[in-house]
């Protein structure tokens, strides 16, 4: 039986939009939801990077085009984007730790958008994702990239877990998946 739900599909297909809509539906039905999503940053119609946005409204840079890493830090780069690891960890790690330690009755839902190349530069993030997936009383609603090139160890680990259901998002199905995603998350909370 699947407890966790992950969406996969090509960039720009609508995974984050589905995650945001599912979070709103779950919250409106009284389910405690926390976590983060990534959002494109555009200037003059051109994508210049990504921000991390927590469901509580905090925002910070995940990556920017061609920016330099902070002095004394190793450069973490994905294509043209330089990842701001300290800013990412400062926002994402507390959210994951809070969800995992959240006591109280009922299951909590933790949104992790996304477990991808940029985020996987962070070893503490990898550990926090594993702990969140193993935490009793926590259901993860997340996104993972389509396999391409060298496999990403944590992404493959998530794909192969018996307690994970992966939905492939396509142009054809993206407008019809929301009820299935919400139902799957709610049944994972039982």
C-alpha positions as CSV (number, residue, x, y, z in Angstrom):
1,X,0.0,0.0,0.0
2,X,1.4,3.4,-1.0
3,X,1.9,5.9,1.8
4,X,3.9,8.5,-0.1
5,X,3.0,10.1,-3.4
6,X,5.5,11.5,-5.9
7,X,4.9,13.2,-9.3
8,X,7.4,12.9,-12.1
9,X,7.5,14.4,-15.6
10,X,9.5,16.7,-17.8
11,X,10.3,20.3,-16.7
12,X,7.4,22.7,-17.1
13,X,4.7,20.0,-17.4
14,X,2.8,21.2,-14.2
15,X,4.1,19.1,-11.3
16,X,4.5,22.1,-9.0
17,X,1.1,23.4,-9.9
18,X,-0.5,20.0,-9.1
19,X,1.4,19.9,-5.8
20,X,0.2,23.4,-4.9
21,X,-3.4,22.5,-5.8
22,X,-3.3,19.2,-3.8
23,X,-1.9,21.1,-0.8
24,X,-4.8,23.6,-0.9
25,X,-7.4,20.8,-1.2
26,X,-5.8,18.9,1.7
27,X,-5.5,22.0,3.9
28,X,-9.1,23.0,3.2
29,X,-10.2,19.5,4.4
30,X,-8.3,20.0,7.7
31,X,-5.1,18.0,6.9
32,X,-1.9,19.5,8.4
33,X,0.4,20.3,5.4
34,X,3.9,21.8,5.5
35,X,6.9,21.8,3.2
36,X,8.3,23.7,0.3
37,X,8.1,24.0,-3.5
38,X,10.4,25.5,-6.1
39,X,9.4,28.4,-8.3
40,X,10.9,29.8,-11.4
41,X,12.4,33.3,-11.2
42,X,12.0,35.4,-14.4
43,X,13.4,38.7,-15.5
44,X,12.4,40.2,-18.8
45,X,10.6,37.0,-19.8
46,X,13.8,34.9,-19.3
47,X,14.3,32.3,-16.6
48,X,17.2,33.4,-14.4
49,X,16.9,30.9,-11.6
50,X,14.7,29.2,-9.0
51,X,13.5,30.1,-5.5
52,X,12.5,27.9,-2.6
53,X,9.2,28.8,-1.2
54,X,7.9,27.3,2.1
55,X,4.2,26.7,2.5
56,X,4.3,29.2,5.4
57,X,5.4,31.9,2.9
58,X,9.2,32.2,3.4
59,X,11.2,32.5,0.2
60,X,14.9,32.4,-0.7
61,X,17.1,31.6,-3.6
62,X,17.8,28.1,-4.7
63,X,19.8,29.0,-7.8
64,X,20.7,31.7,-10.2
65,X,22.2,31.9,-13.7
66,X,25.9,32.4,-13.7
67,X,26.1,33.8,-10.2
68,X,29.2,33.0,-8.2
69,X,29.1,30.9,-5.0
70,X,29.6,32.7,-1.7
71,X,33.4,33.2,-0.9
72,X,35.0,30.0,0.5
73,X,32.1,27.8,-0.7
74,X,32.5,25.1,-3.4
75,X,30.5,25.8,-6.5
76,X,27.5,23.6,-7.0
77,X,26.3,24.0,-10.6
78,X,23.6,22.4,-12.7
79,X,23.9,23.6,-16.3
80,X,23.9,27.4,-16.2
81,X,22.6,27.6,-12.7
82,X,24.7,28.0,-9.6
83,X,23.0,26.5,-6.5
84,X,22.9,28.6,-3.3
85,X,23.2,25.7,-0.9
86,X,23.3,27.7,2.4
87,X,20.1,29.6,1.4
88,X,18.3,26.3,0.3
89,X,19.3,24.5,3.5
90,X,18.3,27.4,5.7
91,X,14.7,27.2,4.4
92,X,14.2,23.6,3.5
93,X,15.9,21.7,6.4
94,X,13.8,23.3,9.3
95,X,10.6,22.6,7.5
96,X,11.5,18.9,7.0
97,X,12.7,18.6,10.6
98,X,9.5,20.2,11.9
99,X,7.3,17.9,10.0
100,X,9.2,14.8,11.0
101,X,9.0,15.8,14.7
102,X,5.4,16.9,14.6
103,X,3.6,15.1,17.4
104,X,-0.1,15.1,17.8
105,X,-2.9,13.0,16.5
106,X,-3.3,12.1,12.8
107,X,-0.9,12.1,9.9
108,X,0.9,15.2,8.6
109,X,1.6,15.8,4.9
110,X,5.1,17.1,3.9
111,X,5.5,18.7,0.5
112,X,9.0,18.2,-1.0
113,X,9.1,19.9,-4.4
114,X,11.6,18.7,-5.6
115,X,14.1,16.0,-5.0
116,X,16.3,16.9,-7.9
117,X,19.9,17.6,-8.9
118,X,20.1,21.0,-7.3
119,X,18.7,19.9,-4.0
120,X,20.8,16.7,-3.9
121,X,24.1,18.8,-3.5
122,X,23.0,19.0,0.1
123,X,23.9,15.9,2.2
124,X,21.8,17.2,5.2
125,X,18.8,17.5,2.8
126,X,19.3,13.8,1.6
127,X,19.4,12.7,5.3
128,X,16.3,14.8,6.1
129,X,14.3,13.4,3.1
130,X,15.2,9.8,4.2
131,X,14.1,10.6,7.8
132,X,10.9,12.2,6.6
133,X,10.0,9.2,4.4
134,X,10.6,6.9,7.5
135,X,8.8,9.1,10.0
136,X,5.7,7.5,11.4
137,X,2.7,9.8,10.9
138,X,4.1,11.6,7.9
139,X,3.0,11.3,4.3
140,X,5.3,12.9,1.7
141,X,3.8,14.5,-1.4
142,X,6.8,15.3,-3.6
143,X,8.2,15.6,-7.1
144,X,11.2,13.8,-8.7
145,X,12.7,14.3,-12.1
146,X,12.3,11.9,-15.1
147,X,15.4,9.7,-15.2
148,X,17.9,11.2,-17.6
149,X,21.6,10.6,-17.8
150,X,23.4,9.4,-14.7
151,X,20.8,8.1,-12.1
152,X,20.4,10.1,-9.0
153,X,20.8,7.7,-6.0
154,X,18.1,9.2,-3.8
155,X,15.6,9.5,-6.7
156,X,16.1,5.9,-7.6
157,X,15.8,4.9,-3.9
158,X,12.4,6.8,-3.7
159,X,11.2,5.2,-7.0
160,X,11.9,1.7,-5.8
161,X,10.3,2.0,-2.3
162,X,7.3,-0.2,-1.8
163,X,5.5,2.6,0.1
164,X,5.7,5.1,-2.8
165,X,3.3,5.7,-5.6
166,X,4.7,7.6,-8.6
167,X,2.3,9.5,-10.9
168,X,3.7,10.4,-14.4
169,X,2.4,13.9,-15.3
170,X,1.8,14.5,-19.0
171,X,0.0,17.2,-21.0
172,X,-2.8,14.7,-21.6
173,X,-3.4,13.8,-17.9
174,X,-2.3,16.8,-15.9
175,X,-5.8,18.4,-15.8
176,X,-7.3,15.2,-14.5
177,X,-4.8,13.9,-11.9
178,X,-5.6,16.1,-9.0
179,X,-8.4,14.0,-7.5
180,X,-6.3,10.8,-7.8
181,X,-3.3,12.5,-6.1
182,X,-5.5,13.8,-3.2
183,X,-7.2,10.4,-2.8
184,X,-3.9,8.6,-2.7
185,X,-2.4,11.0,-0.1
186,X,-5.5,10.7,2.0
187,X,-5.4,6.9,1.9
188,X,-1.7,7.0,2.8
189,X,-2.7,8.9,6.0
190,X,-4.9,6.0,7.2
